[in-house]
Amino acid sequence: MDKQAYRVVTSDVNEMNEKIHKHRRRILILTVLVVVLLLGTVTGTYIYLQTRNYTDFDVLGSVEREDSSGTKFAVFNGNIIKYSKDGATFINADNHMIWNQTYEMQSPMVDTCGDYAVVADKKGENIYIMDMQGPCGEIKTAMPIQRVQVANQGTVAILMEQDGTGYIHLYDRSGTFLAEGELHTQNSGYPLDIAISDDGKKMAVSLLDVNEGNVKTTIIFYNFDSAGQEEIDNIVGRFSYADMVLPQVEFFANDTMVAFGNGKTVIFGGKEKPEVRHEISADTEIRSIFYNDVHLGFVYANENNELPYKMQVFDLEGKEVFSQDFAVEYEEIRFLENGEVCVRGETECVIFTLWGWEKFHGSFEKSIKLVLSAGGIRNYVFLREGEIQKVRLK
């Protein structure tokens, strides 16, 4: 058998490796260019959609509804609470009822936090506690209710007043009594408002003291957790402001509380004991206050300007986010669920982005009762007289 000859072929390994590296570099450069192009396209599209002004919309779906006279509306976890003197109904954007609570109240008011909502009779004695599934508790007070707030886990704080004395009661989500306290007007002042933290462990009370024509507001902080156990009456902070009225206090999560005043808004912070973190001063009288979990908004009369109102939005560090003038004779101004600001009049609606851009301005034949964001940049829900519309701006 013949022997087969074999020939050894040598190759330049360095040259081959260089070709491989060049090929990989080309692939990497192309990949980076494609990613940058895609990011630029997405960013450009987003900026265009956010800065574009819409004046019309397409109706994606519409359902009819009926409301009794005097019905009011509140947003609860992206759905809607309709409430009146006869009862409250929780519905979704398709007008499907999730739960219903009947009652008789002269002046119903609603507060929501997380998965809980309460309906209370202002200056009455009845409170109903609801979660996302339906009613879960009921409270009957012995004194007129002035203010009520619910925490994220269902704890209910009630401010009542009778014969010159303020009373604060705490209940759990089933309506079981937890704790109480008294505020004597002659000693501490008249209670204006209360606020409870999301976890139900902290509370703030605003008290107004008028003595011989001198006005003073005192904010008292309570801590019902371990930090307040060794303090008298669980009081962990007390701040007084002469010549000022601070009629509204609100907790933002657990460690930030804001007191809204006639000339100044004070932002408090602190995990256990509060301290003043920031202050926002107002040169003119505040006409309206609105807020969400991360922003504070104010509306002022705009003197010597053809646009009669000025809106300012701040973050919780006290820094201005944007300022905008507008002319809508509004009934409500609030932050939508997507962070935008909605200015709603009887038959007119303006939506501003957090950049201060006027995103949508529309007028309607029928009155508009409520606006909700519905996911996506252009999708919204309009509650109009007699119907609910799902719309897309165009």
C-alpha positions as CSV (number, residue, x, y, z in Angstrom):
1,M,0.0,0.0,0.0
2,D,1.3,3.4,-1.0
3,K,2.1,5.8,1.6
4,Q,0.1,9.1,1.5
5,A,2.1,12.2,1.9
6,Y,0.9,14.8,4.3
7,R,1.8,18.5,4.1
8,V,1.8,20.7,7.1
9,V,0.2,24.1,6.4
10,T,1.3,26.9,8.7
11,S,-0.8,30.1,9.2
12,D,-0.2,33.5,10.8
13,V,-2.0,33.2,14.1
14,N,-1.5,36.9,14.9
15,E,-3.0,38.0,11.6
16,M,-6.0,35.7,12.2
17,N,-6.6,37.1,15.8
18,E,-6.3,40.7,14.4
19,K,-9.0,39.9,11.9
20,I,-11.2,38.5,14.6
21,H,-10.7,41.6,16.8
22,K,-11.5,43.9,13.9
23,H,-14.7,42.0,13.2
24,R,-15.7,42.2,16.8
25,R,-15.0,45.9,17.0
26,R,-17.1,46.5,13.9
27,I,-20.0,44.5,15.5
28,L,-19.6,46.4,18.8
29,I,-19.5,49.8,17.0
30,L,-22.6,48.9,14.9
31,T,-24.4,47.7,18.0
32,V,-23.6,50.9,19.9
33,L,-24.7,53.1,17.0
34,V,-28.0,51.2,16.7
35,V,-28.6,51.5,20.5
36,V,-27.8,55.2,20.4
37,L,-30.1,55.7,17.4
38,L,-32.9,53.8,19.1
39,L,-32.5,55.7,22.4
40,G,-32.4,59.0,20.5
41,T,-35.5,58.0,18.5
42,V,-37.4,57.0,21.7
43,T,-36.2,60.1,23.6
44,G,-37.1,62.3,20.7
45,T,-40.5,60.8,20.3
46,Y,-41.2,61.0,24.1
47,I,-40.1,64.7,24.2
48,Y,-42.3,65.4,21.1
49,L,-45.3,63.8,22.6
50,Q,-44.7,65.5,26.0
51,T,-44.3,68.9,24.5
52,R,-47.0,68.6,21.9
53,N,-50.2,70.5,22.5
54,Y,-53.4,68.5,21.9
55,T,-56.8,70.2,21.3
56,D,-58.9,67.2,20.5
57,F,-59.4,63.5,21.3
58,D,-60.8,60.2,19.9
59,V,-63.4,58.4,22.1
60,L,-62.2,54.9,22.5
61,G,-65.2,53.8,24.5
62,S,-68.2,55.4,26.3
63,V,-70.7,54.1,28.9
64,E,-73.7,55.9,30.2
65,R,-74.3,56.5,33.9
66,E,-76.7,58.2,36.2
67,D,-75.9,60.3,39.3
68,S,-78.2,61.6,42.0
69,S,-78.3,65.3,42.6
70,G,-75.3,66.6,44.5
71,T,-73.0,63.7,43.7
72,K,-69.3,64.3,44.2
73,F,-66.3,62.3,43.1
74,A,-63.0,61.1,44.5
75,V,-60.2,59.0,43.0
76,F,-59.4,55.8,44.9
77,N,-56.6,53.6,43.6
78,G,-57.2,54.6,40.0
79,N,-60.9,54.0,40.2
80,I,-63.8,56.3,41.3
81,I,-65.8,56.8,44.4
82,K,-69.2,58.5,43.8
83,Y,-70.6,59.9,47.0
84,S,-73.7,61.9,48.1
85,K,-75.9,62.3,51.1
86,D,-77.5,58.9,50.5
87,G,-74.4,56.7,50.0
88,A,-71.1,56.0,48.3
89,T,-70.4,53.7,45.3
90,F,-67.0,52.5,44.1
91,I,-66.9,52.1,40.3
92,N,-64.3,51.5,37.6
93,A,-63.8,53.3,34.2
94,D,-66.4,50.9,32.7
95,N,-69.0,52.0,35.3
96,H,-69.0,48.6,36.8
97,M,-69.8,48.7,40.6
98,I,-67.1,47.3,42.9
99,W,-68.9,48.0,46.1
100,N,-71.7,50.1,47.5
101,Q,-72.3,51.7,51.0
102,T,-75.6,53.3,51.9
103,Y,-76.0,55.8,54.7
104,E,-77.7,59.1,55.5
105,M,-75.4,62.1,55.9
106,Q,-75.8,65.9,55.8
107,S,-72.3,66.7,54.6
108,P,-70.3,63.6,53.5
109,M,-66.5,64.0,53.1
110,V,-64.0,61.4,51.8
111,D,-60.4,60.6,52.6
112,T,-58.2,57.9,51.0
113,C,-54.8,56.4,51.6
114,G,-53.4,53.3,50.0
115,D,-56.0,50.6,49.9
116,Y,-58.4,52.3,52.4
117,A,-61.0,55.0,52.2
118,V,-63.3,56.6,54.7
119,V,-66.6,58.5,54.3
120,A,-67.5,60.7,57.2
121,D,-70.4,63.1,58.0
122,K,-68.8,66.5,58.7
123,K,-70.3,67.8,62.0
124,G,-72.2,64.5,62.2
125,E,-71.3,61.3,64.0
126,N,-71.0,58.5,61.4
127,I,-67.9,57.2,59.7
128,Y,-67.7,54.2,57.3
129,I,-64.4,52.4,56.5
130,M,-63.8,50.7,53.2
131,D,-61.0,48.8,51.4
132,M,-60.7,47.8,47.8
133,Q,-63.2,45.0,48.2
134,G,-65.9,46.8,50.2
135,P,-67.0,48.0,53.6
136,C,-64.9,46.7,56.5
137,G,-65.8,48.9,59.5
138,E,-68.1,51.5,61.0
139,I,-67.6,54.2,63.7
140,K,-70.2,56.0,65.7
141,T,-68.8,59.0,67.6
142,A,-70.4,60.8,70.5
143,M,-69.3,64.3,69.3
144,P,-69.4,66.2,66.0
145,I,-66.7,65.2,63.5
146,Q,-64.5,68.0,62.2
147,R,-61.8,66.1,60.3
148,V,-61.0,62.5,59.5
149,Q,-58.0,60.8,58.0
150,V,-57.1,57.2,57.2
151,A,-53.7,55.7,57.2
152,N,-52.2,53.2,54.6
153,Q,-52.9,50.2,56.9
154,G,-56.5,51.4,57.8
155,T,-56.0,53.3,61.1
156,V,-58.5,56.1,61.3
157,A,-57.8,59.4,63.1
158,I,-60.8,61.6,64.0
159,L,-60.8,65.2,65.2
160,M,-63.9,66.3,67.1
161,E,-64.9,69.4,68.9
162,Q,-67.4,70.1,71.6
163,D,-67.8,73.0,74.1
164,G,-64.4,74.5,73.4
165,T,-62.5,71.2,73.7
166,G,-60.9,69.2,70.8
167,Y,-60.9,65.5,71.0
168,I,-58.7,63.1,69.0
169,H,-59.7,59.4,68.7
170,L,-57.9,56.6,66.9
171,Y,-59.6,53.5,65.6
172,D,-58.4,50.4,63.6
173,R,-59.8,49.5,60.2
174,S,-62.6,47.5,61.7
175,G,-63.8,50.4,63.8
176,T,-62.3,49.2,67.1
177,F,-61.3,52.0,69.4
178,L,-57.5,52.3,70.0
179,A,-56.6,55.6,71.8
180,E,-57.8,59.1,72.6
181,G,-56.6,62.6,73.6
182,E,-58.0,66.0,74.5
183,L,-57.0,69.5,73.4
184,H,-58.3,72.2,75.7
185,T,-58.7,75.5,73.8
186,Q,-57.8,77.7,76.7
187,N,-54.5,75.9,77.1
188,S,-53.4,74.9,73.6
189,G,-55.6,76.6,71.1
190,Y,-58.4,75.6,68.7
191,P,-57.7,72.5,66.7
192,L,-57.7,73.3,62.9
193,D,-56.5,70.0,61.4
194,I,-54.9,66.6,62.0
195,A,-52.7,64.4,59.8
196,I,-51.7,60.7,60.3
197,S,-48.7,59.0,58.7
198,D,-49.1,56.1,56.3
199,D,-48.1,53.5,58.9
200,G,-50.5,55.1,61.5
201,K,-47.6,55.6,64.1
202,K,-47.3,59.4,63.8
203,M,-49.8,62.2,64.0
204,A,-49.7,66.0,63.7
205,V,-52.2,68.5,64.9
206,S,-52.5,72.2,64.0
207,L,-53.8,74.5,66.8
208,L,-54.8,78.1,66.4
209,D,-54.4,80.4,69.4
210,V,-56.0,83.9,69.3
211,N,-55.1,85.9,72.4
212,E,-56.0,89.7,72.7
213,G,-55.8,90.0,68.9
214,N,-52.5,88.1,68.5
215,V,-52.6,85.1,66.3
216,K,-50.3,82.0,66.8
217,T,-50.4,78.6,65.2
218,T,-48.8,75.6,67.0
219,I,-48.0,72.3,65.3
220,I,-47.8,69.4,67.7
221,F,-46.2,66.0,66.7
222,Y,-47.1,62.7,68.3
223,N,-45.2,59.4,67.9
224,F,-47.0,56.3,69.0
225,D,-44.0,54.0,68.3
226,S,-41.1,53.4,70.6
227,A,-39.6,56.9,70.1
228,G,-42.6,58.4,71.7
229,Q,-43.2,56.0,74.6
230,E,-41.0,57.9,77.0
231,E,-42.4,61.3,76.1
232,I,-45.3,63.0,77.9
233,D,-48.5,62.2,76.0
234,N,-46.3,60.8,73.2
235,I,-45.5,64.4,72.1
236,V,-42.1,64.5,70.2
237,G,-42.2,68.0,68.7
238,R,-43.9,71.3,69.1
239,F,-43.4,74.3,66.7
240,S,-45.1,77.7,67.1
241,Y,-45.6,80.4,64.5
242,A,-46.6,83.9,65.5
243,D,-48.9,86.0,63.2
244,M,-49.6,82.9,61.0
245,V,-52.4,80.6,60.4
246,L,-51.5,77.0,59.3
247,P,-55.0,75.5,58.7
248,Q,-53.9,72.3,56.9
249,V,-51.4,69.6,57.7
250,E,-50.6,66.5,55.6
251,F,-48.2,63.6,56.0
252,F,-46.2,62.4,52.9
253,A,-45.4,58.8,53.6
254,N,-44.1,58.3,57.2
255,D,-41.2,60.8,57.7
256,T,-42.3,63.9,55.9
257,M,-45.1,66.3,57.1
258,V,-46.2,69.5,55.4
259,A,-48.0,72.4,57.1
260,F,-49.8,74.7,54.7
261,G,-50.1,78.4,55.8
262,N,-51.5,81.7,54.6
263,G,-48.0,83.1,54.0
264,K,-45.7,80.1,54.4
265,T,-45.6,76.4,53.8
266,V,-43.3,74.4,56.2
267,I,-41.9,71.0,55.3
268,F,-40.9,68.9,58.3
269,G,-38.8,65.7,58.3
270,G,-37.5,63.2,60.7
271,K,-37.6,59.5,61.3
272,E,-38.4,59.7,65.1
273,K,-38.5,63.4,66.0
274,P,-39.4,66.2,63.5
275,E,-37.4,69.1,62.4
276,V,-38.0,71.9,59.9
277,R,-36.3,70.9,56.7
278,H,-37.6,73.5,54.2
279,E,-39.9,76.5,54.0
280,I,-41.8,78.0,51.0
281,S,-42.8,81.6,51.3
282,A,-45.8,83.1,49.4
283,D,-45.8,86.8,48.6
284,T,-49.5,86.8,47.7
285,E,-52.5,85.0,49.1
286,I,-52.8,81.4,48.2
287,R,-56.0,80.6,46.4
288,S,-55.7,76.8,46.1
289,I,-53.5,74.0,47.4
290,F,-52.9,70.6,45.7
291,Y,-50.4,67.9,46.1
292,N,-49.4,64.2,45.5
293,D,-46.8,62.0,47.2
294,V,-43.8,64.0,45.8
295,H,-45.0,67.5,44.8
296,L,-46.7,70.5,46.2
297,G,-48.8,72.9,44.1
298,F,-50.2,76.4,44.8
299,V,-52.4,78.8,42.8
300,Y,-52.3,82.5,43.4
301,A,-54.2,85.4,42.0
302,N,-52.1,86.9,39.2
303,E,-52.4,90.7,39.6
304,N,-51.8,93.0,36.7
305,N,-51.7,90.1,34.2
306,E,-54.2,89.1,31.4
307,L,-54.0,85.5,32.7
308,P,-55.7,85.8,36.1
309,Y,-54.0,82.8,37.9
310,K,-50.5,81.7,38.6
311,M,-49.6,78.1,39.4
312,Q,-46.3,77.0,41.1
313,V,-45.2,73.4,41.7
314,F,-42.4,72.5,44.2
315,D,-40.8,69.2,45.2
316,L,-40.5,68.2,48.8
317,E,-37.0,69.8,49.0
318,G,-38.8,73.2,48.5
319,K,-37.3,73.6,45.0
320,E,-39.6,75.0,42.3
321,V,-40.3,72.5,39.6
322,F,-42.3,74.9,37.3
323,S,-44.4,78.0,37.2
324,Q,-47.3,78.6,34.8
325,D,-50.0,81.3,34.3
326,F,-53.4,80.2,33.1
327,A,-56.9,81.7,32.7
328,V,-59.3,78.8,33.3
329,E,-62.1,79.5,35.9
330,Y,-61.5,76.3,37.6
331,E,-63.6,74.1,39.9
332,E,-60.8,71.7,40.7
333,I,-57.0,71.5,40.3
334,R,-55.2,68.3,41.1
335,F,-52.3,66.0,40.2
336,L,-53.3,63.1,38.0
337,E,-52.1,59.6,38.7
338,N,-49.3,60.0,36.1
339,G,-48.0,63.2,37.8
340,E,-49.5,65.7,35.4
341,V,-51.6,68.7,36.6
342,C,-55.2,68.9,35.6
343,V,-57.1,72.2,35.8
344,R,-60.8,71.5,35.4
345,G,-63.6,74.0,35.0
346,E,-67.3,73.4,34.4
347,T,-66.9,72.8,30.7
348,E,-63.1,73.3,30.2
349,C,-60.0,71.3,31.0
350,V,-56.3,72.0,30.8
351,I,-53.5,69.5,31.4
352,F,-50.0,70.5,32.2
353,T,-46.9,68.3,32.2
354,L,-44.3,68.6,35.0
355,W,-42.2,70.5,32.5
356,G,-44.8,73.2,32.6
357,W,-46.0,72.5,29.0
358,E,-49.7,72.9,28.2
359,K,-50.4,69.4,26.9
360,F,-54.1,69.6,26.4
361,H,-56.7,72.3,26.3
362,G,-60.3,71.4,25.5
363,S,-63.8,72.8,25.9
364,F,-66.9,70.6,26.2
365,E,-70.6,70.9,25.6
366,K,-71.5,68.8,28.6
367,S,-70.0,69.5,32.0
368,I,-66.9,67.5,33.0
369,K,-66.8,66.2,36.5
370,L,-63.4,64.3,36.8
371,V,-60.3,63.5,34.8
372,L,-58.1,60.4,35.3
373,S,-54.9,59.3,33.5
374,A,-55.3,55.9,32.0
375,G,-51.9,54.6,31.1
376,G,-49.8,55.7,28.1
377,I,-48.9,59.3,27.2
378,R,-52.3,60.1,25.5
379,N,-54.9,58.0,27.3
380,Y,-57.4,59.5,29.8
381,V,-60.8,58.9,31.3
382,F,-63.3,61.8,31.3
383,L,-66.3,61.7,33.6
384,R,-68.8,63.9,31.9
385,E,-72.4,64.6,32.6
386,G,-74.2,61.3,32.1
387,E,-71.3,59.3,30.7
388,I,-67.8,58.0,31.2
389,Q,-65.4,58.3,28.2
390,K,-62.1,56.6,27.6
391,V,-60.2,58.9,25.2
392,R,-56.9,59.3,23.4
393,L,-55.6,62.8,22.7
394,K,-54.9,63.8,19.2
